[in-house]
Amino acid sequence: MMQHVARGDQWLVPGTPVEVRTRYDGRWTAGFHIDTLRDGGYVLRRTSDHTLLPVVFGADDLRPRART
């Protein structure tokens, strides 16, 4: 069964490409996708090297990747 969480009218499910709000300056950075849901948040994987990030992110710090 696939886990998913609604964020507004968007669904953030494992595999969804996302942008992350940086904690340093609040800008959005692409290059990640949702790996799993854990502890009420999201575990992300970096697209470039497939590394899992060591932090669980909240929905407010993520948005679906902008289409270009």
C-alpha positions in Angstrom: 0.0 0.0 0.0 1.5 3.4 -1.0 1.6 6.0 1.7 0.7 9.6 0.7 -0.1 12.9 2.4 -2.1 15.7 0.9 -0.5 19.2 0.8 -3.2 21.5 -0.3 -4.4 20.1 -3.6 -1.1 18.3 -4.2 -0.2 14.7 -3.2 3.3 14.1 -2.0 4.0 10.4 -2.5 7.3 8.4 -2.6 9.0 9.1 -5.9 7.5 12.6 -6.2 10.2 15.1 -7.4 10.3 18.0 -4.9 11.9 21.3 -4.1 13.2 21.9 -0.6 13.1 25.3 1.3 16.7 25.9 2.4 17.1 26.6 6.1 19.8 29.1 5.4 18.0 31.7 3.3 14.5 30.3 2.7 15.0 29.8 -1.1 13.7 26.7 -2.9 16.2 24.2 -4.2 15.4 21.4 -6.7 17.1 18.0 -7.0 15.3 15.8 -4.5 12.5 13.3 -4.4 10.5 11.8 -1.7 11.8 8.4 -0.6 9.6 7.5 2.4 7.2 9.0 5.0 8.4 8.8 8.6 7.6 10.4 11.9 5.0 12.7 10.4 7.4 14.0 7.7 9.3 13.1 4.6 12.7 11.4 4.0 14.3 12.7 0.9 16.7 11.3 -1.6 19.1 13.5 -3.5 18.5 12.9 -7.3 22.2 13.5 -8.3 23.8 10.7 -6.2 20.8 8.9 -4.7 21.9 9.7 -1.1 19.2 9.8 1.6 19.3 13.0 3.5 19.7 12.6 7.3 16.8 14.9 8.2 13.0 14.4 8.2 11.3 17.3 6.4 7.9 18.7 7.2 5.4 19.4 4.5 5.9 23.2 4.9 9.5 22.8 3.7 8.6 20.9 0.5 6.7 21.6 -2.7 6.3 19.6 -5.9 9.0 20.4 -8.3 8.0 23.2 -10.6 7.5 22.1 -14.2 9.8 23.9 -16.7 
